């Protein structure tokens, strides 16, 4: 499973309303389209850290990083890249 598919799955699990991972598009706005609330968001972000074995930089995580699953994937990928 690639990281984007894994993020879809984790998001569907965090929302917990029966949303299927395959029904979440790459361009879905996590807040406005998916309708994730604050508790679900915390659950989602912590599960991303656990599943991908990374530490998200919450200081630099901005609402714009959550405008789409694709944008969030780019943010996550930047956390996985070795520092240059």
C-alpha positions, 0 to 999 in steps of 0.5 A: 500500500502506498502512502496516499492509500494509507493516508486515505485508509487512516482518514476513513478510520479516523472519521469513523462514519462509514466513509470508505477509503476508496471514496476519498479523492486525492483532492478532497478537502479534509476539513470541508469535504470530509467534515473531520472534527477536531477530535477526529483530526487529532486521531488522524494525525497521531495515527499517521505518525504511528503508521508511517513512523514519522514525527509530524512538525505540528509547529509548521502544520498549517490549515493550508496543508489540509486543503486536500489529501494531496497537499497533506501527502506533500507535507507528510512526504517532506517529513519523511525526506532526509534533511539536506 
